[in-house]
């Protein structure tokens, strides 16, 4: 979804914003605002409006990274801000889902499941590229965002690193390609589709199912006895 749909759609907007010299963090904030507005519409029961706003958020998510790279303005500040805004939007969406459907426990379960899937998705790709934080001077704003990132994401990052260490195949190109299809763009496209169809709670169960599938994939394979012999 990211490569075939949202990035091509984002490209003309990237070129326009580059000409206007719009800073990438401002696009991150705009994406967050669209996502929060989508959560508000979901809470009100306006599923179609919520679905459209969530897709706008995804489109802007694809703009900020392209804009930063095109203009040479990649930074640790932007990376941390993007991660934390994504988490805030996801929390708002699932809170709205629980409020609207009257099933807060299912919404919390879905949020935890989605967060786990996205963390594994991000870290498997990061570790395969051996990518770290973006370079750049650490001012007060960056330092504050880094501390927040450490509190929220560091445990997930360590768990994902441990899983990849135990299953090195996760860092292979095929495994990363498969996990990449469970990234944010695809997840929010699925959420938007289910909202538009009037069944938003199904997305929580979909996220739980993804965790189950990944857990099965991570189980060690039993070696047939004839191979051992």
C-alpha positions in Angstrom: 0.0 0.0 0.0 2.8 2.4 0.9 4.9 1.7 -2.2 2.1 1.3 -4.8 -0.6 3.8 -3.5 0.4 6.3 -0.9 3.9 7.3 -2.0 2.9 8.0 -5.6 -0.1 10.0 -4.4 2.2 11.9 -2.0 4.9 12.8 -4.5 3.2 15.8 -6.1 2.4 17.2 -2.7 6.0 16.6 -1.7 7.3 18.7 -4.7 4.8 21.5 -3.8 5.8 21.6 -0.1 9.5 21.5 -1.0 9.0 24.6 -3.2 7.2 26.3 -0.3 10.0 25.3 2.1 7.6 23.7 4.5 9.5 22.0 7.3 8.9 18.2 7.5 8.0 18.3 11.2 5.1 20.6 10.4 3.8 17.9 8.0 4.1 15.4 10.9 2.0 17.6 13.1 -0.6 18.0 10.2 -0.7 14.2 9.9 -1.3 13.9 13.6 -4.1 16.5 13.5 -5.8 14.5 10.7 -5.5 11.3 12.6 -7.0 12.9 15.8 -9.8 14.4 13.8 -10.4 10.9 12.4 -10.6 9.6 15.9 -13.1 12.3 16.9 -15.3 11.4 13.9 -15.1 7.7 14.8 -16.2 8.4 18.3 -19.2 10.3 16.9 -20.1 7.4 14.7 -19.2 9.2 11.4 -17.4 6.2 10.0 -17.0 7.4 6.4 -15.5 10.8 7.5 -13.3 9.0 10.0 -12.1 6.6 7.2 -11.2 9.5 4.9 -9.4 11.4 7.6 -7.3 8.4 8.5 -6.3 8.0 4.8 -5.4 11.7 4.8 -3.2 11.0 7.8 -1.5 8.1 6.0 -1.0 10.3 2.9 0.7 13.0 5.0 2.8 10.3 6.7 4.2 9.4 3.3 4.8 13.1 2.6 7.0 14.0 5.6 9.7 11.4 5.0 9.9 12.0 1.3 10.0 15.8 1.9 12.8 15.4 4.5 14.9 13.3 2.2 14.3 15.5 -0.8 15.2 18.7 1.0 18.1 17.2 3.0 16.3 17.9 6.3 16.2 14.4 7.9 16.8 14.6 11.6 16.5 12.6 14.8 13.9 15.2 16.0 11.7 14.3 13.0 12.1 10.6 13.4 11.2 10.7 17.1 8.3 13.1 16.5 6.9 10.9 13.7 7.0 7.8 15.9 5.4 9.5 18.9 2.6 11.1 16.8 1.8 7.8 15.3 1.5 6.2 18.7 -0.7 9.1 19.9 -3.0 8.8 16.9 -3.3 5.0 17.2 -4.2 5.4 20.9 -6.8 8.0 20.0 -8.3 5.8 17.3 -8.6 2.8 19.6 -10.0 4.9 22.4 -12.6 6.2 20.0 -13.3 2.7 18.8 -13.9 1.5 22.4 -16.1 4.5 23.1 -18.2 4.1 20.0 -18.7 0.3 20.1 -19.0 0.0 23.9 -16.2 -2.6 23.8 -13.2 -0.9 25.5 -11.5 -4.2 26.4 -11.5 -5.3 22.7 -10.2 -1.9 21.7 -7.3 -2.1 24.2 -6.5 -5.6 23.1 -6.4 -4.4 19.5 -4.3 -1.4 20.3 -1.7 -3.6 22.1 -1.7 -6.1 19.2 -1.3 -3.4 16.6 1.5 -1.7 18.5 3.3 -5.0 18.8 3.0 -5.8 15.1 4.1 -2.3 14.0 7.1 -2.5 16.4 8.2 -5.8 14.9 7.6 -4.5 11.4 9.8 -1.4 12.1 12.6 -3.2 13.9 12.9 -6.1 11.5 13.4 -3.6 8.7 15.7 -1.4 10.8 17.9 -4.3 11.9 18.1 -5.6 8.3 19.4 -2.2 7.2 21.4 -1.8 10.4 19.8 1.7 10.6 19.9 3.8 13.7 18.7 7.3 14.6 19.1 10.0 12.0 22.2 12.2 12.6 22.0 15.7 13.8 22.6 18.0 16.7 20.5 17.1 19.8 18.8 20.3 21.0 16.4 20.4 23.9 13.4 19.4 21.8 15.2 16.4 20.3 16.5 15.4 23.7 12.9 15.5 25.2 11.5 13.5 22.3 14.4 11.0 22.7 13.5 10.5 26.3 9.9 9.9 25.5 10.8 7.5 22.8 13.0 5.6 25.3 10.2 5.3 27.7 7.6 4.1 25.2 9.5 2.3 22.5 12.8 1.0 24.0 11.2 -2.1 25.6 9.6 -3.0 22.3 12.8 -2.4 20.4 14.7 -4.7 22.8 12.1 -7.4 22.5 12.2 -7.2 18.7 16.0 -7.3 18.7 15.9 -10.4 20.9 13.4 -12.1 18.5 15.5 -11.2 15.5 18.6 -12.5 17.3 16.9 -15.8 18.0 15.5 -16.1 14.5 18.1 -14.5 12.1 15.8 -15.3 9.1 13.6 -12.4 10.3 16.3 -10.1 9.1 16.4 -11.7 5.6 15.0 -9.8 2.6 12.0 -12.2 2.2 10.9 -12.0 5.8 11.3 -8.2 5.8 9.3 -7.9 2.7 6.5 -9.9 4.3 6.6 -7.9 7.5 6.6 -4.6 5.5 3.1 -5.5 4.3 1.9 -5.1 7.9 3.2 -1.6 8.1 1.3 1.5 9.1 0.0 2.4 5.6 -1.5 -1.0 5.1 -2.9 -1.2 8.6 -4.7 2.2 8.4 -6.0 1.4 4.9 -7.6 -1.8 6.3 -8.9 0.2 9.3 -10.4 2.8 7.0 -12.0 0.1 4.8 -13.6 -1.6 7.8 -14.8 1.8 9.1 -16.3 2.6 5.7 -18.1 -0.7 5.7 -19.5 0.0 9.2 -17.5 -2.6 11.1 -14.6 -0.8 12.7 -14.4 -3.2 15.7 -13.3 -5.9 13.2 -10.0 -4.2 12.9 -9.2 -4.9 16.6 -9.7 -8.6 15.9 -7.7 -8.3 12.7 -4.7 -6.9 14.7 -5.0 -9.8 17.2 -5.1 -12.3 14.3 -1.9 -10.7 12.9 -0.2 -11.3 16.3 -1.3 -14.9 16.3 0.0 -15.5 12.7 3.4 -13.9 13.6 3.6 -15.9 16.8 3.1 -19.1 14.8 5.7 -18.0 12.3 8.2 -17.5 15.1 7.7 -20.9 16.6 10.8 -23.1 16.1 10.3 -25.7 13.3 10.5 -29.3 14.3 13.2 -31.2 12.5 11.9 -34.5 11.0 13.5 -37.5 12.6 15.0 -38.8 9.3 16.9 -35.5 8.9 18.3 -35.8 12.5 19.4 -39.4 11.6 
